[in-house]
Amino acid sequence: MAARVFLPDKGELEALARRMYRAMEADGCRRVCLGDMGEADFVAVTRRGRFFPGEDDGRLLGYLLLTDFESRTARLHFCLLRAARASALVWARRAFDTAFGSGRLDSIYGIFPRSYRHIPPLARRLGGARLGEIPGAAWDNIRNRPVSGVVWRFTPADTRCSRTATRE
């Protein structure tokens, strides 16, 4: 897989975010990942955070989005499109490697709905640590209601990330 994960420059950010939103719509995962968030709101969120899209030969694979920066931590949001599901682990390692590559972050955390059963296996394989649950801390976009949020923590050591791209 010749996928690349990158931090787009400001000039290409909006177009990439719009393209990603439309790719999620076509893939059928936009509602799961974003709920009722519209395209303009998604673009605005990507501007406020650090948006790391992934692509392979121009085909979008998904994104890792970091928000809520506090000291040397950030909150994780991500989406994998069907094109990346077969190689999700490789792609996710590259995304974390790119995010940690600047050396400015010591940890990344995510709070994901407990009902999203596809997340724990990938998080564990990435070396993430499950820290616990917080009642009502996540929103289940499928059921449209608050649910327990499972908190996951990732560090460069946990994810075995280095400052160079993962070669798998």
C-alpha positions as CSV (number, residue, x, y, z in Angstrom):
1,M,0.0,0.0,0.0
2,A,1.5,3.3,-1.1
3,A,-0.8,5.4,1.1
4,R,0.2,8.8,2.4
5,V,-1.1,10.6,5.4
6,F,-0.3,14.3,5.5
7,L,-1.1,17.7,7.0
8,P,-2.5,19.8,4.2
9,D,-1.4,23.4,3.8
10,K,-4.0,26.1,4.4
11,G,-4.6,26.5,0.6
12,E,-5.7,22.9,0.1
13,L,-7.4,22.3,3.4
14,E,-10.9,23.4,2.5
15,A,-11.0,21.5,-0.8
16,L,-9.7,18.4,0.9
17,A,-12.2,18.6,3.7
18,R,-15.1,19.1,1.2
19,R,-13.8,16.1,-0.8
20,M,-13.6,14.0,2.4
21,Y,-17.1,14.9,3.4
22,R,-18.4,13.9,0.0
23,A,-16.4,10.7,0.1
24,M,-17.9,9.8,3.5
25,E,-21.4,10.4,2.0
26,A,-20.6,8.1,-1.0
27,D,-19.1,5.5,1.3
28,G,-22.1,5.5,3.6
29,C,-20.2,6.4,6.8
30,R,-20.8,10.1,7.0
31,R,-23.7,9.7,9.5
32,V,-21.8,7.3,11.7
33,C,-18.8,9.6,11.8
34,L,-20.4,13.0,11.8
35,G,-24.1,12.6,12.7
36,D,-26.1,15.5,11.3
37,M,-23.0,17.8,10.8
38,G,-23.2,19.5,7.4
39,E,-20.3,20.0,5.0
40,A,-19.7,23.6,6.0
41,D,-19.5,22.7,9.7
42,F,-17.1,19.8,8.9
43,V,-14.8,22.2,7.0
44,A,-14.9,24.6,10.0
45,V,-13.9,21.8,12.4
46,T,-11.0,20.8,10.2
47,R,-9.8,24.4,10.2
48,R,-9.8,24.6,14.0
49,G,-8.0,21.3,14.5
50,R,-5.2,19.4,12.7
51,F,-6.7,17.5,9.8
52,F,-4.6,14.5,8.5
53,P,-6.3,13.0,5.4
54,G,-5.0,9.8,3.9
55,E,-5.0,8.9,0.3
56,D,-3.6,6.3,-2.1
57,D,-3.2,7.2,-5.7
58,G,-5.6,10.1,-5.3
59,R,-8.3,7.9,-3.6
60,L,-9.2,9.1,-0.1
61,L,-8.8,6.5,2.6
62,G,-10.1,8.5,5.7
63,Y,-8.8,11.0,8.2
64,L,-7.4,11.5,11.6
65,L,-8.5,14.8,13.1
66,L,-7.0,16.3,16.3
67,T,-8.9,18.9,18.3
68,D,-9.1,20.2,21.9
69,F,-5.3,20.8,22.3
70,E,-4.3,21.1,25.9
71,S,-0.7,21.3,26.9
72,R,0.9,18.3,25.0
73,T,-2.3,16.4,24.4
74,A,-5.1,16.4,21.7
75,R,-8.4,14.7,21.2
76,L,-8.8,12.2,18.4
77,H,-11.6,11.9,15.8
78,F,-11.2,9.6,12.9
79,C,-12.9,7.9,10.0
80,L,-11.8,5.0,7.8
81,L,-13.5,4.7,4.4
82,R,-14.1,1.3,2.9
83,A,-11.0,1.7,0.7
84,A,-8.9,1.6,3.8
85,R,-10.6,-1.0,5.9
86,A,-8.5,-3.9,4.6
87,S,-5.3,-2.1,5.5
88,A,-6.7,-0.1,8.5
89,L,-3.8,-0.9,10.8
90,V,-1.1,0.1,8.4
91,W,-3.0,3.3,7.5
92,A,-3.8,4.2,11.2
93,R,-0.1,3.7,12.1
94,R,0.9,6.1,9.4
95,A,-1.7,8.6,10.6
96,F,-0.4,8.4,14.2
97,D,3.2,8.5,13.1
98,T,2.4,11.7,11.1
99,A,0.5,13.2,14.1
100,F,3.3,12.4,16.6
101,G,6.0,13.3,14.1
102,S,6.4,16.9,15.1
103,G,7.3,16.0,18.7
104,R,4.8,18.4,20.1
105,L,2.4,15.8,21.4
106,D,2.9,13.4,24.3
107,S,-0.5,11.8,24.0
108,I,-3.7,11.6,22.0
109,Y,-7.0,10.5,23.5
110,G,-10.3,9.6,22.0
111,I,-13.7,9.1,23.6
112,F,-15.8,6.8,21.5
113,P,-19.3,5.3,21.9
114,R,-19.1,2.0,23.7
115,S,-21.6,0.7,21.1
116,Y,-19.1,1.2,18.2
117,R,-17.7,-2.3,18.5
118,H,-15.3,-1.8,15.5
119,I,-13.1,0.6,17.5
120,P,-11.6,-1.5,20.4
121,P,-9.9,-4.1,18.2
122,L,-8.2,-1.5,16.1
123,A,-7.3,0.6,19.1
124,R,-5.7,-2.4,20.9
125,R,-3.8,-3.4,17.8
126,L,-2.4,0.2,17.6
127,G,-1.2,-0.2,21.2
128,G,-3.8,2.1,22.7
129,A,-4.6,1.9,26.4
130,R,-8.3,1.7,27.4
131,L,-8.6,4.0,30.4
132,G,-12.3,3.4,31.2
133,E,-15.8,4.7,30.5
134,I,-17.6,7.9,31.2
135,P,-21.4,7.6,31.3
136,G,-23.0,9.9,28.7
137,A,-19.7,11.2,27.3
138,A,-20.2,10.1,23.7
139,W,-22.9,10.5,21.2
140,D,-24.1,7.5,19.2
141,N,-24.9,9.0,15.8
142,I,-26.7,5.8,14.7
143,R,-29.1,5.7,17.6
144,N,-29.1,9.5,18.0
145,R,-28.6,9.5,21.8
146,P,-25.9,9.9,24.4
147,V,-24.1,6.7,25.4
148,S,-21.2,5.7,27.6
149,G,-17.9,6.9,26.1
150,V,-14.9,4.6,26.2
151,V,-11.7,6.6,26.7
152,W,-8.6,5.5,24.8
153,R,-5.1,6.9,25.1
154,F,-2.3,6.7,22.6
155,T,1.3,7.7,23.0
156,P,4.2,7.5,20.6
157,A,5.6,4.6,22.7
158,D,2.2,2.9,22.8
159,T,1.7,3.0,19.1
160,R,5.3,2.2,18.3
161,C,5.5,5.3,16.2
162,S,8.7,6.9,15.1
163,R,9.4,10.2,13.4
164,T,9.6,8.4,10.0
165,A,6.7,6.7,8.2
166,T,5.8,3.2,9.2
167,R,7.0,0.7,6.6
168,E,4.7,-2.2,6.3
